[in-house]
Amino acid sequence: MKIKTAVLIIGLIIAGIYIYADNTVEKAATISADHIIFETYDDALKYSDIVLEVTATENFKNIINKNSGYSTGYTASEVEINKVFENRHKEQGGILLKEGEIIKILEPTYTVSNGIAPGVTRFNYEDYIKMEPQRKYVLFLKWDDKRKAYWVNSLEQGKFNVDNTDKRELLMSSGNTQYEKLKKDVMDHLYP
């Protein structure tokens, strides 16, 4: 009886460790993608439909597309609009966006299960990093008529953490002088 109890306890401990690891381990992988590199705020604005300040929420969904043995995807994330800086999409007959409104945006990142190995792998297109909940960002967005939502325009070139609390973005930008220069120009234009 003691052996059965010991085996059961050990089995439960191993299962608990696996479940914990499966819910907390996240590996990262980068996907190469062609995209526009913006030099200035004006460049980013020129190729975008909307420029917003948003707060990321905790609501998101990974969308996976399986194609011929490999997968691609994105994350549909909900954000709350804090401020509308530009809305060229409205001028083209598009959506009127208001402060306080919750909208879905598409982020160029997604996760897939590692199968029997614990955790997931997060696939990021180039240097894009998923928004962190409760953090504020400036987003340059482009409308996707097929998905009826806005994409973050040109990957990391269209997302900037406003209050410098996103540690992963700070780490990414510390070695990327082009991105640092672009972010400074964006912040100088929007928050003079």
Secondary structure as UniProt FT lines:
FT   HELIX           2..24
FT   STRAND          26..31
FT   HELIX           41..46
FT   STRAND          50..67
FT   TURN            68..69
FT   STRAND          70..87
FT   HELIX           88..91
FT   TURN            92..93
FT   TURN            99..100
FT   STRAND          102..107
FT   STRAND          109..113
FT   TURN            115..116
FT   STRAND          120..125
FT   TURN            126..127
FT   TURN            133..134
FT   STRAND          136..144
FT   TURN            145..148
FT   STRAND          149..152
FT   TURN            153..154
FT   HELIX           155..158
FT   STRAND          159..161
FT   HELIX           167..174
FT   HELIX           177..190
//
